[in-house]
């Protein structure tokens, strides 16, 4: 996921060391490009499919659809936590001169997002995403500039390592999952594909985007790790460790704008998905009516979403580990796990590609399980260290 995933990369390199981190970055970039070709072919095979669970249903019936809901869609329910946490951190850094507490930052974000979340239709809020994109691009430029300045003017607090020593295997897996998160977002690809006039161009668009993201990621990761070395704070985004000045305000204001808009959209997706699963009748009626009872129901669901996100974000303010939990559950499986599984059932694959898909399904399953275990272990360890 371009933006948030970038902010953890220097810490991920510190968790892994140069060789494993670069290998992970290249691997997930290649996997992202291959995923683009698989999604394109699946969408052409099942042209009526608009969302990914419909591809799963076409491939394996209810089991395929259930697998999508139990993993990838469930990870969507965790996204508000990540966004609430990032909004809190970026707000505190933007207003660093006032030294606001985590409690106050959490409350401010909650008060802001609750009314923003009352828009029922995602198309009503999608147009403002351009402002969030601009904000994140400005933030990335400032981050890169500050990292270069730090690298030139000050020695690293600790040396870099070819292979990280002392971090442990679980910490390394968290780093690998964070890199997967940076290349994530495949869950939204079906919606993008269905809006294209020529679906056959989708894989080319993914390839171009993957190259662009890889260049940006390498710039931030290599410069950040070189500037701070193995001593970088593993739990905070890079935007929170580059020093506090006027540029910090600009950078974190851009990140906050990006995240609050993404949070607004994600609350909409979260509530729509929850209502679709638990109360499909009301979910359908919300798309055509706007009565006070429906508004009240939407308010209660958004309140549930935001309250849970705020509580978890405040209790577990560990940026990169929370990111790794989401990536383990959703991004790895949506990148090359379930798409390859469904491709085996739906597409006329050659022998070598069928074997490749089977291998990727097994690899994704192992990575997802190991990443989830390691992330939860690190989360518990970090929480006990905090308390």
C-alpha positions in Angstrom: 0.0 0.0 0.0 1.9 3.0 -1.3 2.2 5.7 1.4 1.8 4.0 4.8 3.9 1.0 3.8 6.8 3.4 2.9 7.0 4.8 6.4 8.0 1.5 8.0 10.7 0.5 5.4 13.8 1.8 7.2 12.8 0.0 10.3 12.1 -3.1 8.3 15.6 -3.0 6.9 16.9 -2.7 10.5 14.9 -5.8 11.4 16.3 -7.8 8.5 19.6 -6.4 7.4 20.6 -5.4 3.9 20.6 -8.8 2.2 17.3 -10.2 3.4 15.5 -6.9 3.2 16.6 -6.2 -0.4 15.7 -9.8 -1.3 12.2 -9.3 0.2 11.7 -6.0 -1.6 12.6 -7.5 -5.0 10.5 -10.7 -4.3 7.4 -8.8 -3.5 7.8 -6.4 -6.4 8.1 -9.4 -8.8 5.1 -11.1 -7.1 3.1 -7.9 -7.5 3.8 -7.8 -11.2 2.9 -11.5 -11.6 -0.3 -10.9 -9.6 -1.3 -8.3 -12.0 -1.3 -10.8 -14.9 -3.3 -13.4 -12.8 -5.9 -10.8 -11.8 -6.3 -9.7 -15.3 -6.8 -13.2 -16.7 -9.2 -14.0 -13.9 -11.3 -10.9 -14.6 -11.5 -11.8 -18.3 -12.5 -15.4 -17.4 -15.3 -14.2 -15.1 -16.3 -10.8 -16.7 -19.4 -10.4 -14.5 -17.2 -10.4 -11.3 -16.9 -7.0 -9.6 -15.4 -8.1 -6.3 -12.9 -10.8 -5.5 -15.2 -13.1 -3.6 -17.1 -13.5 -6.8 -14.0 -14.9 -8.4 -13.6 -17.2 -5.5 -17.2 -18.4 -5.9 -16.7 -19.0 -9.6 -13.6 -21.1 -8.9 -14.5 -23.1 -5.8 -18.2 -22.3 -5.0 -19.0 -21.3 -1.5 -15.7 -22.5 -0.2 -13.8 -20.1 -2.4 -16.0 -17.2 -1.4 -15.7 -18.2 2.3 -11.9 -18.3 2.0 -11.9 -14.7 0.7 -14.1 -13.5 3.5 -12.2 -15.3 6.2 -8.8 -13.9 5.2 -8.6 -11.0 2.9 -12.0 -9.4 3.7 -11.4 -9.9 7.4 -8.1 -8.0 7.1 -10.2 -5.0 5.9 -11.8 -4.9 9.3 -8.4 -4.3 10.8 -7.5 -1.4 8.5 -9.2 1.3 10.6 -6.9 0.4 13.5 -3.8 1.1 11.3 -5.3 4.4 10.0 -6.4 5.6 13.5 -2.9 4.9 14.8 -1.2 6.7 11.9 -3.6 9.7 12.3 -2.7 9.9 16.0 1.0 9.7 15.4 1.0 12.2 12.5 -1.2 14.6 14.4 1.1 14.6 17.4 4.1 15.2 15.2 2.3 18.0 13.3 1.5 19.7 16.7 4.8 18.7 18.3 5.3 22.2 19.7 2.2 21.7 21.9 3.3 18.2 23.1 -0.2 16.8 23.0 -0.7 13.4 24.7 -1.6 10.2 23.0 -5.0 10.3 24.8 -5.8 13.7 23.4 -4.6 12.8 19.9 -6.8 9.7 20.0 -9.8 11.7 21.1 -9.3 14.4 18.4 -9.1 11.8 15.6 -12.2 10.1 16.9 -14.2 13.3 17.0 -13.0 14.2 13.5 -13.7 10.8 11.9 -17.2 10.1 13.4 -19.0 12.8 11.3 -16.9 12.2 8.3 -17.9 8.5 8.4 -21.6 9.3 8.0 -21.5 9.4 4.2 -23.1 6.2 3.1 -22.0 6.0 -0.5 -18.3 5.6 -1.2 -18.6 7.7 -4.4 -19.5 10.7 -2.3 -16.1 10.6 -0.7 -13.9 9.2 -3.4 -13.3 12.5 -5.1 -11.5 14.0 -2.1 -8.9 11.2 -2.3 -6.9 13.3 -4.7 -6.1 15.7 -1.8 -4.9 12.7 0.3 -2.7 11.5 -2.5 -1.1 15.0 -3.0 -0.6 15.2 0.8 1.2 11.9 0.9 3.4 12.7 -2.2 4.4 16.0 -0.5 5.2 14.0 2.7 7.3 11.5 0.8 9.4 14.3 -0.8 10.0 15.9 2.6 10.9 12.5 4.1 13.4 11.8 1.4 14.9 15.3 1.6 15.3 15.1 5.4 16.8 11.6 5.2 19.4 12.7 2.7 20.3 15.7 4.9 20.6 13.5 8.0 22.8 11.0 6.1 25.1 13.8 4.8 25.4 15.8 8.0 25.4 13.3 10.9 26.8 9.8 11.4 24.4 6.9 12.0 23.6 6.2 15.6 24.4 2.5 15.0 26.0 0.7 12.0 24.0 -1.1 9.4 24.2 -4.9 9.1 24.3 -7.2 6.1 22.1 -9.6 8.1 20.5 -8.2 11.2 22.0 -9.6 14.5 20.1 -9.7 17.8 16.6 -8.9 16.3 15.5 -12.5 16.2 13.5 -14.5 13.6 10.1 -13.2 14.6 11.2 -9.6 14.3 12.6 -10.4 10.8 9.2 -11.9 9.8 7.5 -8.7 10.9 9.9 -6.8 8.7 9.1 -9.1 5.7 5.3 -8.7 6.3 5.7 -4.9 6.4 7.4 -5.0 3.0 4.5 -7.2 1.7 2.1 -4.5 3.1 3.9 -1.9 1.1 3.1 -3.8 -2.1 -0.4 -4.6 -1.0 -3.8 -3.3 -2.0 -4.7 -6.1 -4.4 -8.1 -6.4 -2.7 -9.1 -3.3 -4.5 -7.9 -4.5 -7.9 -11.1 -6.0 -9.1 -12.9 -2.7 -8.7 -10.1 -1.0 -10.7 -10.3 -3.6 -13.5 -14.0 -3.4 -13.9 -13.8 0.4 -14.5 -11.2 0.0 -17.3 -12.3 0.0 -21.0 -9.6 -2.5 -21.9 -9.0 -5.0 -19.1 -6.1 -6.4 -21.1 -4.1 -3.3 -20.2 -4.4 -3.9 -16.4 -1.2 -5.9 -16.0 0.8 -3.3 -17.9 -0.5 -0.6 -15.5 0.4 -2.8 -12.5 4.0 -3.3 -13.9 4.5 0.4 -14.3 3.2 1.1 -10.8 5.3 -1.6 -9.3 8.5 -0.2 -10.9 7.6 3.3 -9.6 6.9 2.0 -6.1 10.1 0.0 -6.0 12.2 3.0 -6.9 10.5 5.1 -4.2 10.8 2.3 -1.6 14.5 1.8 -2.3 15.1 5.5 -2.0 13.4 5.8 1.4 14.6 2.4 2.8 18.2 2.7 1.7 18.6 6.3 2.8 16.7 5.8 6.0 18.6 2.7 7.1 21.9 4.3 6.1 21.1 7.4 8.1 19.9 5.7 11.3 21.5 2.3 11.1 20.3 -0.6 13.3 19.5 1.8 16.1 16.3 3.2 14.5 13.1 3.0 16.5 11.4 -0.2 15.2 7.9 0.7 16.3 7.5 4.2 14.8 7.1 5.4 11.2 10.1 7.1 9.7 8.2 10.4 9.8 8.4 10.4 13.6 12.1 9.9 13.9 13.6 12.4 11.5 13.6 15.3 13.9 11.2 18.1 14.7 11.1 21.4 12.7 9.0 23.3 10.3 9.5 20.5 7.7 8.2 18.0 10.2 4.9 20.0 10.4 4.5 20.0 6.6 5.4 16.3 6.3 3.1 15.0 9.0 0.3 17.3 8.0 0.4 15.7 4.5 0.4 12.2 6.1 -2.5 13.2 8.4 -4.5 14.5 5.4 -3.9 11.3 3.5 -4.8 9.1 6.4 -7.9 10.9 7.6 -9.3 10.7 4.0 -8.3 7.0 3.7 -9.9 6.5 7.1 -13.1 8.0 5.9 -13.2 5.8 2.9 -12.2 2.7 5.0 -15.0 3.3 7.5 -17.4 3.3 4.7 -16.0 0.0 3.3 -15.9 -1.5 6.8 -19.5 -0.7 7.6 -20.8 -1.8 4.2 -18.9 -5.1 4.5 -20.1 -5.7 8.1 -23.8 -5.0 7.2 -23.5 -7.0 4.0 -22.4 -10.1 6.0 -24.7 -9.7 9.1 -27.7 -7.7 7.8 -27.8 -8.0 4.0 -31.4 -6.7 3.8 -30.5 -3.4 5.5 -27.2 -3.2 3.5 -29.2 -3.3 0.3 -31.8 -0.8 1.5 -29.1 1.7 2.5 -28.1 2.0 -1.1 -31.6 3.2 -2.2 -33.1 4.9 0.9 -31.9 7.4 3.4 -34.5 7.3 6.2 -33.7 8.3 9.8 -33.8 4.6 10.9 -31.1 3.8 8.3 -29.1 6.8 9.3 -29.3 5.6 12.9 -28.2 2.1 12.0 -25.2 3.5 10.0 -24.3 5.8 12.9 -24.2 2.8 15.3 -22.1 0.7 13.0 -19.6 3.5 12.3 -19.5 4.2 16.1 -18.6 0.6 16.7 -15.9 0.6 14.0 -14.3 3.8 15.2 -14.5 2.9 18.9 -12.8 -0.4 18.3 -10.1 1.2 16.1 -9.5 3.9 18.7 -9.2 1.5 21.6 -6.8 -0.9 19.9 -4.7 1.9 18.4 -4.3 3.6 21.8 -3.6 0.3 23.6 -1.3 -1.1 20.9 0.5 1.9 19.4 3.1 -0.3 17.5 3.0 0.9 14.0 5.1 -1.7 12.1 3.7 -4.7 14.1 0.1 -3.8 13.5 0.9 -3.4 9.9 2.5 -6.8 9.8 -0.6 -8.4 11.3 -2.8 -6.9 8.5 -0.3 -8.0 5.9 -0.1 -11.5 7.2 -3.8 -12.0 7.1 -4.7 -10.1 3.9 -1.8 -8.8 1.7 0.2 -12.0 1.3 -2.9 -14.1 0.4 -4.4 -11.5 -1.9 -1.1 -10.9 -3.7 -0.3 -14.5 -4.8 -2.1 -17.0 -2.5 -5.8 -17.0 -3.3 -5.4 -15.6 -6.9 -3.1 -18.5 -7.8 -5.4 -21.0 -6.2 -8.4 -19.7 -8.1 -6.3 -19.6 -11.3 -5.6 -23.3 -11.0 -9.4 -23.9 -11.1 -10.4 -21.3 -13.6 -7.5 -20.7 -16.1 -6.1 -23.0 -18.8 -2.5 -22.9 -17.3 0.5 -24.5 -18.9 2.2 -27.3 -16.9 5.0 -25.0 -15.7 2.6 -22.2 -14.6 0.3 -24.7 -12.9 3.2 -25.9 -10.9 4.3 -22.4 -10.2 0.8 -21.5 -8.9 0.8 -24.5 -6.6 4.1 -23.6 -5.2 3.0 -20.0 -4.7 -0.2 -21.1 -2.9 1.9 -23.2 -0.5 4.4 -20.4 0.0 1.7 -17.8 0.7 0.0 -20.2 3.2 3.3 -20.7 5.1 4.2 -17.0 5.0 0.7 -16.0 6.1 0.7 -18.4 9.0 4.3 -17.8 10.1 3.9 -14.0 9.7 0.7 -14.0 11.8 2.3 -16.0 14.6 5.4 -13.8 14.6 3.4 -10.6 14.5 1.2 -11.6 17.4 4.2 -12.7 19.4 6.0 -9.4 18.8 2.8 -7.5 19.6 2.5 -9.3 23.0 6.2 -8.7 23.7 5.9 -5.0 22.8 2.8 -4.6 24.9 4.4 -6.1 27.9 7.5 -3.9 27.4 5.2 -0.9 27.2 3.4 -1.8 30.5 
